[in-house]
């Protein structure tokens, strides 16, 4: 029995590997070093749906692409506390809904 690797397909009796997109993952500590975001702030942003994080082991990791999208969406918004984060999340969602219509 052959082991299947992540990113592999079984086609025509041969094991072919699909190209995996290389993605830079940033751990919580790296988010703090690069962007000054502490663990509690990251949790608030995840809970509000502004930042996508993936739980890996005991901590979270963030894709650079998701971080860049977060920075673009929240540019100029006040995210200094939980309430302001919730208001910003509601504002972004309402903008997205109005753009779809």
RODO-2510 file (C-alpha; in nm, 4 decimals, decimal comma):
residues 101
     n   res          X          Y          Z
     1     x     0,0000     0,0000     0,0000
     2     x     0,1367     0,3417    -0,0995
     3     x     0,1297     0,6336     0,1366
     4     x    -0,0584     0,9325     0,0043
     5     x     0,1168     1,2610     0,0568
     6     x    -0,0565     1,5897     0,1159
     7     x    -0,1111     1,7512    -0,2197
     8     x    -0,0999     1,4241    -0,4104
     9     x    -0,3588     1,2830    -0,6535
    10     x    -0,3964     0,9307    -0,7788
    11     x    -0,4611     0,9459    -1,1536
    12     x    -0,4298     0,6844    -1,4276
    13     x    -0,2639     0,4368    -1,1922
    14     x     0,0231     0,6745    -1,1175
    15     x     0,0802     0,8948    -0,8220
    16     x     0,1086     1,2529    -0,9399
    17     x     0,1864     1,5359    -0,7075
    18     x    -0,0036     1,8549    -0,7488
    19     x     0,1872     2,1739    -0,7092
    20     x     0,1487     2,3053    -0,3595
    21     x     0,1246     2,6750    -0,3167
    22     x     0,3933     2,7893    -0,0842
    23     x     0,2426     3,0045     0,1830
    24     x     0,4229     3,1875     0,4564
    25     x     0,2690     3,1175     0,7949
    26     x     0,3199     3,3662     1,0736
    27     x     0,3003     3,2509     1,4333
    28     x     0,1594     3,4682     1,7107
    29     x     0,5078     3,5772     1,8161
    30     x     0,5917     3,6824     1,4598
    31     x     0,2661     3,8784     1,4366
    32     x     0,3699     4,0632     1,7508
    33     x     0,7202     4,1343     1,6210
    34     x     0,6095     4,2520     1,2751
    35     x     0,2821     4,4284     1,3490
    36     x     0,2800     4,4896     1,7251
    37     x    -0,0322     4,2774     1,7754
    38     x    -0,0488     4,1027     2,1103
    39     x    -0,2124     3,7649     2,1731
    40     x    -0,5306     3,9148     2,3217
    41     x    -0,5709     4,1589     2,0310
    42     x    -0,5277     3,8748     1,7807
    43     x    -0,7964     3,6776     1,9643
    44     x    -1,0365     3,9738     1,9472
    45     x    -0,9693     4,0164     1,5743
    46     x    -1,0276     3,6454     1,5087
    47     x    -1,3504     3,6413     1,7101
    48     x    -1,4797     3,9459     1,5200
    49     x    -1,4042     3,7723     1,1907
    50     x    -1,1545     4,0338     1,0767
    51     x    -0,8507     3,8073     1,0798
    52     x    -0,8345     3,4422     0,9810
    53     x    -0,6149     3,2242     1,1989
    54     x    -0,5550     2,8508     1,2059
    55     x    -0,5042     2,6673     1,5325
    56     x    -0,1886     2,4600     1,5077
    57     x    -0,0872     2,2832     1,8256
    58     x    -0,0980     2,5235     2,1171
    59     x    -0,1043     2,8426     1,9144
    60     x    -0,2393     3,0088     1,6051
    61     x    -0,0783     3,0657     1,2679
    62     x    -0,1753     3,3270     1,0125
    63     x    -0,1214     3,3178     0,6363
    64     x     0,0629     3,6237     0,5063
    65     x    -0,2048     3,6640     0,2373
    66     x    -0,4787     3,6776     0,5033
    67     x    -0,2790     3,9296     0,7055
    68     x    -0,2331     4,1505     0,3980
    69     x    -0,6082     4,1360     0,3258
    70     x    -0,6812     4,2239     0,6892
    71     x    -0,4472     4,5232     0,6726
    72     x    -0,6116     4,6456     0,3498
    73     x    -0,9672     4,6072     0,4845
    74     x    -0,8962     4,7789     0,8150
    75     x    -0,6740     5,0612     0,6922
    76     x    -0,7756     5,3803     0,8706
    77     x    -1,0112     5,2079     1,1182
    78     x    -0,9737     5,2351     1,4947
    79     x    -0,9097     4,8882     1,6399
    80     x    -0,7891     5,0012     1,9805
    81     x    -1,0366     4,7951     2,1882
    82     x    -1,2934     4,5148     2,1609
    83     x    -1,5910     4,7413     2,1060
    84     x    -1,4169     4,9346     1,8295
    85     x    -1,3120     4,6053     1,6692
    86     x    -1,6761     4,4910     1,6666
    87     x    -1,7883     4,8229     1,5167
    88     x    -1,5177     4,7973     1,2488
    89     x    -1,6215     4,4388     1,1686
    90     x    -1,9855     4,5458     1,1292
    91     x    -1,8817     4,8367     0,9066
    92     x    -1,6709     4,6111     0,6826
    93     x    -1,9523     4,3544     0,6556
    94     x    -2,2041     4,6242     0,5613
    95     x    -1,9664     4,7582     0,2943
    96     x    -1,9232     4,4075     0,1518
    97     x    -2,2997     4,3520     0,1419
    98     x    -2,3648     4,6858    -0,0288
    99     x    -2,0942     4,6109    -0,2892
   100     x    -2,2625     4,2804    -0,3786
   101     x    -2,5939     4,4526    -0,4538
***
